[in-house]
Amino acid sequence: MNLKKPTFWDLPKPNFISYLLTPFSLPIILRNFLFNFLKREKSLSIKTICVGNIYLGGTGKTPLTIKIYEILKKLDKKVATIKKNYSNQKDEQLLLKQKTSLIVSKSRKNAIQQGIDKNYDILIFDDGLQETKIDYDIKLVCFKSKNWIGNGQLLPAGPMREKISSLKRFDAVFLNGNSDDLEKIENQIQTINSKIKIFKTYYKILNIQKHDLNSKYLIFSGIGNPSDFKEILIENKFNVVREIIFPDHYEYSENDFKKIQNNAKNENLKILTTEKDFMKIPDKFKKEINFLAIDLIVQNENKLIELLKN
């Protein structure tokens, strides 16, 4: 079952509930300690890139995976994306399948072998920084600037899969969106790893001309950070009247769509959702629902291209 992210995770400091949950972080602490002693293999037959996170959910790793895929294709590389076959992440698989050459496998090690068998030059893994059996040529970690590391605590006391000190083992960090603390965040990153590359990213709407900005909208989403969806709409002058938020990777029922359509009809609102959510909508409901297509813009993209080339 998918649950909504607790609000106390993104408080500046741990609160009483977070401290109560701290003992339950012991399995994560033990797992991260043992991770340092695992012998992980790096393939000598194919190049690998991993785009992941250490903050749980909603950091923009799938859009970055697609962006890197597009960059490498322009460099005339035969490239595929990799997604481990989790039953609750079919939405991301659908999005990657539409926009990239996708390999889905029960194990990432098996996915590498499939990539070798199909003569790919490079494989891009969407998620997998905590993989215990394989290592990658390039490891990229994603954050939302406004959330950064939240209260900094490990699951379930906070949103972190690993402590921020794990930045020592990554090649680049991607900060998505704006934050008043951006300079402070960059300084913290550099203190932990002075060699790590820092990239800033933001979203751009690709199909804004297809939407009537004079209309009123009901929006809904089941993504890691639904506030990002609403914010980009507000920034681009959409009149958002009602918002319905579902848990990340939510499996919609027909009843959900009927309720959404009834709410919109009663208030004379147009319905808008994310591209990822739109892919999960049955065809019979799609006529009354539109989606927002976005592109991830990487500031100083030439610097990223050089990192990938090297």
Secondary structure, 3 states (H helix, E strand, C coil): CCCCCCHHHHCCCCCHHHHHHHHHHHHHHHHHHHHCCCCCEECCCCEEEEEECCECCCCCHHHHHHHHHHHHHHCCCCEEEEEECCHHHHHHHHHHHHHCCEEEECCHHHHHHHHHHCCCCEEEEECCCCCCCEECCEEEEEEECCCCCCCCCECCCCCECCCHHHHHHCCEEEEECCCCCHHHHHHHHHHHCCCCEEEEEEEEECCHHHCCCCCEEEEEECCCCHHHHHHHHHHCCCEEEEEEECCCCCCCCHHHHHHHHHHHHHHCCEEEEEHHHHCCCCHHHHCCEEEECEEEEECCHHHHHHHHHC
